[in-house]
Amino acid sequence: IVQAEQWSRSSLTAYEVGKVNFNTMINAQIRLLRFELQSENYLFSLYKKRAELEEVLGASLLSQHPNDTVSHLHKEKAS
């Protein structure tokens, strides 16, 4: 996403000074939005699976943030 953000910003700047055409600029914007949407969809899936797991376990997982839970699980496997 970071690279898409940089490309989006640079293409917008280049468009504003006439160095790239509208299609190049808008394609960069669309690409960024697609990456952001994909990221949100992954987070949604993670939260949904976590809720399903908590329902099966009958208990809440330790962390309130899914990334922390994933890190915690990796640490447990390493131990």
Secondary structure as a PSIPRED ss2 file (coil, helix, strand):
# PSIPRED VFORMAT (PSIPRED V4.0)

   1 I C   1.000  0.000  0.000
   2 V H   0.000  1.000  0.000
   3 Q H   0.000  1.000  0.000
   4 A H   0.000  1.000  0.000
   5 E H   0.000  1.000  0.000
   6 Q H   0.000  1.000  0.000
   7 W H   0.000  1.000  0.000
   8 S H   0.000  1.000  0.000
   9 R H   0.000  1.000  0.000
  10 S H   0.000  1.000  0.000
  11 S H   0.000  1.000  0.000
  12 L H   0.000  1.000  0.000
  13 T H   0.000  1.000  0.000
  14 A H   0.000  1.000  0.000
  15 Y H   0.000  1.000  0.000
  16 E H   0.000  1.000  0.000
  17 V C   1.000  0.000  0.000
  18 G C   1.000  0.000  0.000
  19 K C   1.000  0.000  0.000
  20 V C   1.000  0.000  0.000
  21 N C   1.000  0.000  0.000
  22 F H   0.000  1.000  0.000
  23 N H   0.000  1.000  0.000
  24 T H   0.000  1.000  0.000
  25 M H   0.000  1.000  0.000
  26 I H   0.000  1.000  0.000
  27 N H   0.000  1.000  0.000
  28 A H   0.000  1.000  0.000
  29 Q H   0.000  1.000  0.000
  30 I H   0.000  1.000  0.000
  31 R H   0.000  1.000  0.000
  32 L H   0.000  1.000  0.000
  33 L H   0.000  1.000  0.000
  34 R H   0.000  1.000  0.000
  35 F H   0.000  1.000  0.000
  36 E H   0.000  1.000  0.000
  37 L H   0.000  1.000  0.000
  38 Q H   0.000  1.000  0.000
  39 S H   0.000  1.000  0.000
  40 E H   0.000  1.000  0.000
  41 N H   0.000  1.000  0.000
  42 Y H   0.000  1.000  0.000
  43 L H   0.000  1.000  0.000
  44 F H   0.000  1.000  0.000
  45 S H   0.000  1.000  0.000
  46 L H   0.000  1.000  0.000
  47 Y H   0.000  1.000  0.000
  48 K H   0.000  1.000  0.000
  49 K H   0.000  1.000  0.000
  50 R H   0.000  1.000  0.000
  51 A H   0.000  1.000  0.000
  52 E H   0.000  1.000  0.000
  53 L H   0.000  1.000  0.000
  54 E H   0.000  1.000  0.000
  55 E H   0.000  1.000  0.000
  56 V H   0.000  1.000  0.000
  57 L H   0.000  1.000  0.000
  58 G C   1.000  0.000  0.000
  59 A C   1.000  0.000  0.000
  60 S C   1.000  0.000  0.000
  61 L C   1.000  0.000  0.000
  62 L C   1.000  0.000  0.000
  63 S C   1.000  0.000  0.000
  64 Q C   1.000  0.000  0.000
  65 H C   1.000  0.000  0.000
  66 P H   0.000  1.000  0.000
  67 N H   0.000  1.000  0.000
  68 D H   0.000  1.000  0.000
  69 T H   0.000  1.000  0.000
  70 V H   0.000  1.000  0.000
  71 S H   0.000  1.000  0.000
  72 H H   0.000  1.000  0.000
  73 L H   0.000  1.000  0.000
  74 H H   0.000  1.000  0.000
  75 K H   0.000  1.000  0.000
  76 E H   0.000  1.000  0.000
  77 K H   0.000  1.000  0.000
  78 A H   0.000  1.000  0.000
  79 S C   1.000  0.000  0.000
